[in-house]
Amino acid sequence: RSIDGFGLSPGITKEQRVGVEKLMANAVQTFSGELAGKYYPLAGMQESIRQQLVDDHFLFVSGDRNLTVAGMERDWPEGRGIFHNEKKTFLIWVNEEDQLRIISMQMGGDVRGVFERLAKGIKAVGDSVKQESGKDFCLDAKYGYIHSCPTNLGTGMRASVHVDLPGWTQHGVAKLQARCEELHLQPRGTRGESGGQTGFTYDISNKHRLGYSEVELVQKMIDGVNTLWKEDKEFQKKYFGDFPFIASQHSLVAKHVTKEKWDALKNIKTKTSGFTLAKAIACAVQFNNQH
């Protein structure tokens, strides 16, 4: 979101940028309940706090070539900062690419819960900014919410999930990108828009911002990801056979359970309980956080 009366990032003055930060530093203090938290300015940040934000993957940093060329990283890091709530499920980036980037996120598949928190958070930010300064978000009757990047005109909302697609990866990343285009989705690597793709985990989001409601865009993302997931299962059968794909790629299971060992042991059951190799490795197959 952008706030009326302040320049967009490519042309904002130093004084305006600092003004946005001061406004938000005061505004976030009015948040209550699950949205309540603390604001951390980048300028003068303690090393322990900086490292914690890095470990949490919350900290945005300088050096993005596109932002630099567009003049968005002038006077770095002054006037910039991060707010997050106690559970670290609601965040606000102040003066990164846009004046405000409002984020709701959590582990798991409760997209509705994430969306409800986002809607509540956007309203809280808008109300607190209005109360603090009398200003509203920049909103155009035709083009929707105004942002620094034209591709975000409209809702300005990107709803995404991280999903493992090993079958599609084997089938071909270019083919996955083409399929996402058909489904009105945008695939990225988990390192962000310009971080490139590594491994088989993708950040899948809605492609459009303009011409649809927020609810429609979230539903389009949900339906598209479910479609990709079903198709991925078929590609796994095609390329891997009955050898299960092990999600925890850095686990001991991934290291030691090879296809040769799987083929040799998959049909063996213990006499006492009927325990199988498939049951023994189930957690490493299903989850990507096993060791």
N, C-alpha and C positions, 0 to 999 in steps of 0.2 A: 504494500500500500504506500501511497504518497500522500502527503499532507498539504492542503491548500496553503499558499503563501510562501512555500519554500521551493527552491529550484530543484529540478531533477538532477540526478547524480552527475551527468556529463557537464552541466553548467552551474551547479550549485556553488555558491561562494563559501569560503571558510567560515564566515560568520553565520551563514544559514545552516551549515552542517552542524556546527557547535550548538546552534539554537535548537535543532531537531533533537540532538542528544540530551540537552538540558530538559526539554519538554518531556521526552520519554522517561528520563531518569526520575522525574517527579510523577509522571502519570502511572508508572507501573507500581508505585507504592500504594495505589488505591485498589489493587487486585486483591480478591479474597478467595477463600475456599481452595480448591485444587489449583487455581491459577496463581496463587500467591507465591512470590519468590524473591529473587534478588537480581539487581543489575550490576554487571561487571564491565567497566570501561576498559578498552584496550590500552589506552595511554596510561602508563604508570602501573600496569597490572603486575601483581606479585608473581614471582616465578612459580610458586606452589599452585596458585590458582590457574595460571596459564597452562601448566603441565596437566592439571586435572581436566581442564576443558579440552586439551589435545587428546587425552586418554579417552574422554567421552565422545570424541569426534564431533564436538560442538564448535570448535574454534575456526572461524574463517580467517584466511591469511592473505597477505599481499602476493603479487607476482603473477596474477592471471593476465595473460597478454591482451585479451580482449578488453578487459576493464581498464588496463593501463592505457591502451591506445585511445579509448573513449574518454579518457580524462577522469575516470571514476576513482582513481587511487591517489589523487592529489592530497597532500598534507597528511599522509598516512603516519600514524594511526589515529591522529586527533579527531575527536568527534564521533568515534565508532565504539561499539560495545555489544554485549550479549546479555540478554535476560533469560533466565530459565526458572521454572517452578521447582518446588522441593523434589518432586518425583522425576524431574527431568523429562517430562512428557509434553511440556508447552514451552516454546522458545520464541524469542524475538531477536533478530539480527538488526542492529541499528546502523544505518549508513554503510551497508555493504554495496551491492549492486543497486538496490533501491533504498529509499529512506527507511522503510520497514519491511522486513520479511518475517511473517508470522507463521510459526511452524507448530504442528501438532503431530506427535509420533509415539509409537510404542511397539514393543515386540509382540508377535502373534498376528492373528488374522482378524481382529475385531475392528474392521474398517469403519463400521458405523460409530463405534465409540470414539475413534480418532476424529471422525468428521464432526461429531457432536461437540467435542472439545474445541475443535477449530472454530466452529460457528460461535460458540460461547466466547472464545478468546478474541475473535475479531470484533465482536460487539463490545467486549470489555475495553479493548484498545480504543475503539472509536469513541465510546462514551467518556473514557478517561481523558483522551485528547481534547474532546469538546469541552469538558469541564475545566481542563487546565488552561486552554488557550482560546476557546470559542471557535476553533477551526474544525473543518470536516475533512474526510478523505477526498482526493481529487477524483471526481466522477463526471463522466461525459454521458449525455443522454443517448448518443449513438454508439460510441466506442467503449463504453463501460469504464472500469477503473483505469486510470492513467499511470503508466510505469515507465521506467527508463528504457526498457527494451520493448520494441513494438510487438514482438511475438507474445508478450504477456497482456496485451490489451484485452479487455473484456473482464472475465472473472479474475484473471491473474492467478488462478489456482492450478497447482500441479499435484495430483493425487497419485501416489506411487507405492509400490511394494517391492521388496527384494525377494526374488524367487529363483530357485535353482532349476535350470533347464538343460541338463546334460544331454538329453536326446536331441534337442534343437541345436545345441552346440556341435554335436557330432554331425548333424545333418548339414550344418553350414550357417555361420553367423550372417552372411549376406542374405540367405534365404529367410532367416529369422527376421531380419530388418524389413524385408519385403512383406512378410506376413503381418508384422506389426503395422505397417502402412495400411494394409487392407482392413485391419481392425481399429484404425484410428488411434494407434498407440505409439509411444516413443520408447525404444530401448536404450539404456545407457549402462555403462559399467558402474560398479558400486563406488568408484572413486570420484563420481560427479560428471558433469556435462563434458568437461574437457580432459577427464582422467583416463579415457580409453577403457577397453574391455580386457579384463583378466579373469581366467577361470570360466566357470559355468554359472555363476550367480549374476543376475541382471536386475537392474532397477527399471521396472516397467511402469510407465505413467501415461496419462491421457495426453494426446498430441495437441488437441485444440484448447483454446482459452476463450475464444470469441464465438458467439452464436449459439451457445448452449448454457443452461443453468448449471450451477455447481453440483446439484444432485444428479443431473444427467451425465456430467463428466465423471463423477465418481462411479456411477453405475456402468458407464462405458468401460472404465478401467477394470472393474470387478469382472464383468462379463468377458472381456478380452483376455485377462489373465487366466480365468478358468478355462477358456478355450485353448490357450497355449499350453496349459498344464495337461489337459487331456491329450492333446496332440503329442506332447513330450513323452507321455507314457508309451504311446505307440512307437515313437522313434527309438525309445530305449529298448523295446522288444526287438525292433528291427536290427539295431546295431549291437546290442549287448546280449541278446537272447535272454535266458533265465538267470544270468549272472546279475545279481542286484547291484544297482549303482550305489556306492557308499558315499553318502553326503559328507561325512566327516573325513575329508581327504587327508588331514594331517594326523589321523588317529592310528593306533597300533593295528586296528582292524584293516584299514586301507593298506597299511604296509605289508601285512602278512597274509591276508586273505586274497590270493590271486585267483584268476579264473581257473587255473589248473587245479589248485587246491579245492576250489568250490566244486568243480566237476567230480573230483574224487570223493568228496565227503558229503555232498548235499543230500544224499538219500539215506544217510546213516542216522538211526535213532538210538538213543540210549534205552537200555532194557527197563530201567526203573520208572522213568517218567516220559519217555518218548521225546526227549529233548533233541533238537536238531541244530545244525550250524546256522540255519536261517534265524532261529530264535536267539541264538547266542550273539549274533551280530546285529540284531534288529535295531538297537538304539543308534548305532553308528550309521546304519542305512537310512533311518528316518530323520535324524537330527544332524546338524552340521557343527555341533559344539562339543563333540566327544573327543577324548584324547587317547 
